[in-house]
Amino acid sequence: MSARVTVVGAGVIALLTAVECVLDGHRVTVVDQGPIPHSRATSFDQHRILRALHPADPRTTRAALRAHRRWIELEELFLTRFYEQVGSLTVLPPAAAAEGTALLTAAGGRATELTAAGLADRYPHLRVDGGLGAVLETEAGVLLAERVLAACVGWLKWQRGTELIEHRAVTAVDAESGTVRLVDGQVLHGDAVLMAVGPWSRDLLPASMSDRLTLYRQSLLYCRVPRQQAAAWAATPAVPALGTSGGAWLIPPVAGTALKLTSATACRVVDGITDYATAPYWQRKLEKEFGDVLPGFGPAWVTDAKDAYYSAFAPTGGPLVVALGGAGYAYAACGGTSFKFAPLIARSLADRLGGRSPEPIGVGALDGPLDVRAPQLAGL
């Protein structure tokens, strides 16, 4: 049965949920206070890592493999390419690498265990601790985030019964009645509403929920690799864990993008969003950390630096789904976790919006009971 669905937001979760709703035969309106897609969305960036291996977590590993397959299907649906399957390299102690390889293989994935010698031989441009091994996945790689968002919008624009409303802030939502009021007084009437909440709009949720979201600020460096290392970097997989004490990770330069470097040491809890500029302290900190990891690396590699924000539900450290009453839901994103699993999350949200019970995703924070709060929200 066709329903009218209003989606508030223009990040990857909002747009992919809109796509899934259209595929279900629903009429969809997407509205955002900025452009669609929104450049300030958590998901708007050059790239994101898609890897399946989650050490000691078979359920999430299996879910990531399903996400990998769905991203490939979405490329076919949108008739474009945004998933560079360059593989993924997770650096671990030898015993953990062996366990990770076995776990991924048992889940139906393909992986190769690398010894310390194998790592040094295959990736001499990475300085990995000599006592560590790694798991090399083949069904993994880099999602070109900005291309993903553009592909969603390009597809949605051609679908009958779909409307994209840009640069119109939402001032009130009544989830029980399915109405959304815009800043210019226009009222959107629907059967279901999804609010895809970004870190700058935590106050759109009931205070009892937004107070349980922790806001993080992450500094990132974007680099140009030396010409003499170009061939080596072209054969480098995404590296979600370099095995350092600081939690360094990187995304290689693929499809014309920059080498992206960051670390858990450059992630900190903040009270609010101020600006997106990287302070010299954090840039120098990252430059020093990667100077120990990448032979020859120095400030001359860095072409840009920026800060990004994301929020996480404090009890789980992940995303949050909130039932608002009626057929209204809110989704609070959580950085790379939301992006990687976005196709599965979108399918689950579309099922809820259509009045169906969703299949379990396999990611603990998203399969638990929903928090039900007051259906009337204002000041969005």
Secondary structure, 3 states (H helix, E strand, C coil): CCCEEEEECCCHHHHHHHHHHHHCCCEEEEECCCCCCCCCCCCCCCCEEECCCCCCCHHHHHHHHHHHHHHHHHHHHHCCCCEECCCEEEEECHHHHHHHHHHHHHCCCCEEEECHHHHHHHCCCCCCCCCCEEEEECCCEEECHHHHHHHHHHHHCCCCCEEEECCCCEEEEECCCCEEEECCCCEEECCEEEEEECHHHHHHCCHHHHCCEEEEEEEEEEECCCHHHHHHHHCCCEEEECCCCCCEEEECCCCCCCEEEEEHHHEEECCCCCCCCCCHHHHHHHHHHHHCCCCCCCHHHEEEEEEEEEEEECCCCECEEEEEECCEEEEECCHHHHHHCHHHHHHHHHHHHCCCCCCCCCCHHHHCCCEECCCEEECC
